Amino acid sequence: MAPALEPMTGRYLRMEIEGIAHRVYFEEAGQGIPLVCLHTAGADNRQYRHLLADPEITRRFRVLAFDMPWHGKSTPPDGWQEGEYRLTTASYTAAIRAFCQALELERPVVMGCSIGGRIVLNLAIAHAAEFRALIALEAADFQQPWYDTAWLHRPDVHGGEVSAALISGLIAPHSPPASRHETLWMYMQGGPGVFKGDLYFYRVDGDLREKVKTIDTKVCPLYLLTGEYDFSCTAEDTLRTARQIPGVEVQIMKQVGHFPMSENPAKFREYILPVLAKISSSRPPHA
C-alpha cells in the first residue's frame, strides 16, 4: 500500500462547560455547512473517520467530530478523581452547545448515534432554533434497559473487554469483519467507568417520553435512521417515537446494526448521502 495522508486534522479546544474548564479533542475535514458528529456511549470520534475522509460529503460539509470529555483524547476536568462520572441530559446538552459556540458554528447540523441520537432529540426539544437540521441515528425517546451496568466497572473484570462483549451482538451480521472488530476495539479502550457513566444518561436521566411530542420540525428538520439489527434501540422504538413527531423523516436501514457509521461505512453511506443532499439543497428554516 502506498503511503497516503488522510484529509482530517485534529486539534484541541480549550473551553468551559457549565463553568468548568475542559480540554476537548476534535477532528475536522471539509468546508461548507458545519456537521457536528456525536459518538456512541463509551466510544470516541474515530467512529466517524469514514465520513471525515469522504470527499462527496466534505465538499459540502465541514465535518467536525469531537471526543466528549472523559472519552478518547479528551481528558476529564481537573479533580475528576474526587467523584463518579455520570452523564446527564443537562451536562450532555451543555457540552454540545459549548462546542458549537466556542467554534462559532452558525446553525450547524448535528448528527449523533445511540446516546448521541437520544441527545439529538433533546436538542430538537429544547434548542431547535440553534440548528439547521438534526439527524438522530439509533434513537428513540426511551429504551427499556436490557443489560446490567454493574459489570462495566469492577476491579475483578476488564471493563473494556466486557463493554465490547456487551455491544458485540448489536452489530449486524452483514458488517465487514474488519469494521466489526474496529468498532469493538474502540470499546475495549474506554476509560474506567466511562461506559457505565454514559449509560446513566441512557438508562435513567435521558427519558424523553412525552417530551418528544413538543418537537416542531418546522423550526428544525429532524431525521431518524435506525438499523434493522439494532435490538438496543429497535426499529419499533424509533417508529413509535416518530409517530409522535409531525413532519419527522424516518428510515429503517437494512443490513445495519447499532453502529452504522463504523460497523458498515459503505452501507451507511447509501442512507446518509441522500439525507445530507436534502439538507444542503434546502433553505434553512427561518433563514
C-alpha positions in Angstrom: 0.0 0.0 0.0 1.4 3.4 -1.0 1.7 6.0 1.8 -1.2 8.4 2.0 -2.3 11.2 4.3 -5.9 11.3 5.2 -7.7 14.7 5.0 -8.8 15.2 8.5 -6.9 17.3 11.0 -7.0 17.0 14.8 -6.9 19.8 17.3 -7.5 20.5 21.0 -10.1 23.1 22.1 -10.0 24.7 25.5 -13.4 25.8 26.6 -15.8 25.9 29.6 -18.7 23.5 30.0 -21.1 24.6 32.8 -18.4 26.8 34.2 -15.7 24.1 34.3 -12.6 24.2 32.2 -12.2 21.4 29.7 -9.7 20.4 27.0 -11.6 18.7 24.2 -10.1 16.9 21.2 -11.8 17.1 17.8 -11.1 16.3 14.2 -12.5 18.1 11.2 -12.4 18.0 7.4 -14.1 19.8 4.6 -15.9 23.1 4.1 -19.4 24.4 3.9 -22.3 23.6 6.3 -21.0 22.6 9.8 -21.8 19.0 10.6 -21.1 18.1 14.2 -20.9 14.3 14.8 -21.6 12.7 18.2 -20.1 9.3 19.1 -21.8 6.5 21.0 -21.5 5.7 24.7 -18.1 4.6 25.8 -16.5 5.3 22.4 -14.9 8.3 20.6 -14.8 10.3 17.4 -13.0 7.5 15.5 -16.4 6.1 14.7 -16.8 8.9 12.1 -13.5 8.6 10.4 -15.0 7.4 7.2 -17.3 10.5 6.9 -14.4 12.7 7.6 -12.5 11.1 4.7 -15.4 11.1 2.2 -14.9 13.8 -0.4 -18.5 13.7 -1.5 -19.5 14.8 2.0 -16.7 17.1 2.8 -17.1 19.2 -0.4 -20.4 20.4 1.0 -20.0 20.0 4.8 -17.4 21.0 7.3 -17.5 17.7 9.3 -16.4 18.0 13.0 -16.3 15.1 15.3 -15.3 15.6 18.9 -14.5 13.3 21.8 -16.8 14.0 24.7 -14.9 14.8 28.0 -13.6 11.5 29.5 -13.6 9.9 26.1 -10.9 9.3 23.5 -8.3 12.1 23.6 -10.4 14.4 25.7 -9.3 14.3 29.3 -11.5 14.6 32.3 -11.5 18.0 34.0 -9.2 18.7 36.9 -10.4 17.0 40.1 -12.2 14.2 38.3 -10.8 11.6 40.7 -12.9 13.1 43.5 -16.2 11.9 42.1 -18.0 9.4 39.9 -18.6 10.2 36.2 -22.2 10.4 35.3 -23.5 11.8 32.0 -26.8 13.7 32.3 -29.2 15.3 29.9 -28.1 18.8 31.1 -24.3 18.1 31.0 -24.5 16.4 27.6 -26.6 19.2 26.1 -24.3 21.8 27.6 -21.2 20.1 26.1 -22.6 20.1 22.6 -23.8 23.7 22.8 -20.5 24.9 24.3 -18.5 23.2 21.5 -20.7 24.8 18.8 -20.5 28.2 20.4 -16.7 28.0 21.1 -16.1 27.4 17.4 -18.7 30.0 16.3 -20.6 27.5 14.2 -23.6 29.2 12.7 -26.7 26.9 12.9 -24.8 23.6 12.4 -26.3 20.3 11.6 -25.8 17.8 14.5 -25.8 14.0 13.9 -25.5 11.6 16.8 -25.7 7.9 17.3 -27.1 5.9 20.3 -26.7 8.2 23.3 -25.8 10.8 20.6 -29.1 10.1 18.9 -31.0 10.5 22.1 -29.4 13.8 22.9 -30.2 15.0 19.4 -33.9 14.5 20.3 -33.3 16.7 23.3 -31.7 19.4 21.1 -34.9 19.3 19.0 -37.0 19.6 22.1 -35.1 22.4 23.8 -32.8 24.2 21.3 -34.1 23.6 17.8 -33.7 27.1 16.6 -29.9 26.9 17.1 -29.6 24.2 14.4 -30.1 23.9 10.6 -31.1 20.2 10.8 -30.8 17.3 13.3 -30.0 13.7 12.5 -30.6 11.0 15.1 -29.1 7.6 14.5 -30.4 4.6 16.5 -32.6 6.9 18.6 -35.8 6.8 20.4 -37.5 8.6 23.3 -36.6 5.7 25.7 -35.5 2.1 25.6 -36.0 -0.4 28.4 -32.5 -1.4 29.7 -31.6 -5.0 28.8 -28.1 -5.0 30.4 -26.5 -4.9 33.9 -24.1 -2.0 34.2 -22.5 -3.3 37.4 -20.3 -5.5 35.2 -18.8 -2.4 33.4 -16.7 -1.1 36.3 -15.4 -3.8 38.7 -11.9 -4.5 39.9 -12.1 -8.2 39.0 -13.4 -7.6 35.4 -11.7 -6.0 32.4 -14.1 -3.2 31.8 -13.1 -2.6 28.1 -13.5 -6.2 27.1 -16.8 -6.5 28.9 -18.0 -3.3 27.2 -17.0 -4.7 23.8 -18.7 -8.0 24.6 -21.9 -6.3 25.6 -22.2 -4.4 22.4 -20.9 -7.1 20.0 -24.3 -8.5 19.4 -25.6 -5.1 18.3 -23.5 -5.3 15.1 -25.3 -6.6 12.1 -24.1 -10.0 10.7 -23.6 -8.3 7.3 -21.0 -5.9 8.6 -17.5 -6.5 7.3 -15.2 -8.3 9.8 -12.6 -5.6 9.8 -15.2 -2.9 10.5 -16.8 -5.0 13.2 -13.6 -5.5 15.1 -12.5 -1.9 14.7 -15.8 -0.9 16.3 -15.2 -3.4 19.2 -11.6 -2.1 19.6 -12.8 1.4 20.4 -14.9 0.0 23.2 -12.0 -2.0 24.6 -10.1 1.2 25.1 -12.6 3.2 27.1 -11.7 4.8 30.4 -12.7 3.1 33.7 -16.3 3.6 34.4 -16.9 5.8 31.4 -19.3 3.5 29.5 -21.2 2.9 32.8 -21.4 6.7 33.3 -22.7 7.3 29.8 -25.4 4.7 30.3 -26.7 6.6 33.3 -28.0 9.1 30.8 -29.3 6.4 28.5 -31.0 4.3 31.2 -32.1 6.9 33.8 -31.7 10.6 33.1 -32.5 10.7 29.4 -36.1 9.6 29.4 -37.8 11.8 26.8 -41.2 10.1 26.7 -43.9 12.7 26.4 -41.3 15.4 25.7 -40.8 14.4 22.1 -44.4 15.4 21.3 -43.3 19.1 21.7 -40.7 18.8 18.8 -41.6 21.2 15.9 -39.9 20.1 12.7 -40.9 23.5 11.1 -38.3 25.1 13.3 -35.6 22.5 12.6 -35.9 19.4 10.3 -35.4 16.1 12.1 -34.3 12.8 10.6 -34.4 9.4 12.3 -32.4 6.5 10.9 -32.2 3.1 12.7 -30.6 -0.2 11.7 -32.9 -3.2 11.4 -30.5 -5.4 13.5 -30.4 -3.0 16.5 -32.0 -4.7 19.5 -31.0 -1.9 21.9 -32.9 0.8 20.0 -35.2 -1.3 17.9 -36.9 -0.3 14.7 -40.2 -0.2 16.6 -38.7 2.0 19.3 -37.8 4.6 16.6 -41.0 4.2 14.7 -43.0 4.7 17.9 -41.1 7.8 18.6 -41.5 9.1 15.0 -45.3 8.7 15.3 -45.3 11.4 18.0 -43.4 14.0 15.9 -45.3 15.5 12.9 -43.0 16.1 9.9 -40.2 13.9 11.0 -38.5 11.8 8.4 -37.7 8.2 9.5 -36.0 5.3 7.8 -35.1 1.8 8.9 -31.7 0.9 7.5 -31.4 -2.7 6.1 -28.3 -4.8 6.9 -27.2 -2.4 9.6 -27.0 -2.6 13.4 -26.4 -0.1 16.2 -23.2 1.5 14.9 -23.9 2.2 11.2 -21.1 4.7 10.6 -18.3 2.4 11.9 -19.7 -1.1 11.5 -20.6 -0.8 7.9 -19.5 2.6 6.4 -20.3 1.7 2.8 -23.9 0.6 3.6 -24.4 3.6 5.9 -23.2 5.9 3.1 -26.2 4.7 1.0 -28.6 6.0 3.6 -26.9 9.2 4.8 -25.9 10.7 1.5 -29.5 11.4 0.4 -30.2 13.0 3.8 -27.2 15.2 3.6 -28.0 16.1 0.0 -31.5 17.2 1.0 -30.2 19.3 3.9 -27.5 21.0 1.7 -30.0 21.8 -1.0 -32.8 23.1 1.3 -33.1 26.6 2.6 -32.6 26.6 6.3 -35.9 27.3 8.2 -36.3 30.9 9.1 -33.1 31.8 7.3 
